[in-house]
Amino acid sequence: MSTQPSPQKGEILIRVGACSVNNMDLNLRKQWYGQDFHEV
């Protein structure tokens, strides 16, 4: 059983229904596309 976090002063608590990471974004960050590939 997990406890729900409580926000501190100046913070908010949001409920995330879904999230994802695009594989191309990961590859760009790891520089697997090489130096010739530029983000637009």
C-alpha positions in Angstrom: 0.0 0.0 0.0 1.5 3.3 -1.0 0.8 6.7 0.5 -0.3 9.7 -1.6 2.3 12.5 -1.6 1.2 15.8 -0.4 2.4 19.0 -2.1 4.5 21.5 -0.2 4.0 25.3 -0.2 4.2 26.6 -3.8 3.7 23.1 -5.3 0.7 21.3 -6.9 -0.2 17.7 -7.1 -1.4 16.4 -10.4 -2.8 13.0 -11.4 -1.2 11.6 -14.6 -3.5 9.3 -16.6 -0.9 8.3 -19.2 2.5 9.2 -20.4 5.0 8.0 -23.0 8.4 8.6 -24.3 9.0 8.7 -28.1 11.8 6.3 -29.1 13.2 8.9 -31.5 13.5 11.4 -28.7 15.6 8.9 -26.7 17.8 8.2 -29.7 18.4 11.9 -30.2 19.4 12.4 -26.6 21.8 9.5 -26.7 23.2 10.8 -30.0 22.6 7.5 -31.7 21.7 9.3 -35.0 25.1 10.9 -35.2 26.1 14.5 -35.6 24.5 14.9 -39.1 20.9 14.7 -37.7 19.5 18.0 -36.5 16.3 18.6 -34.5 13.8 20.9 -36.1 
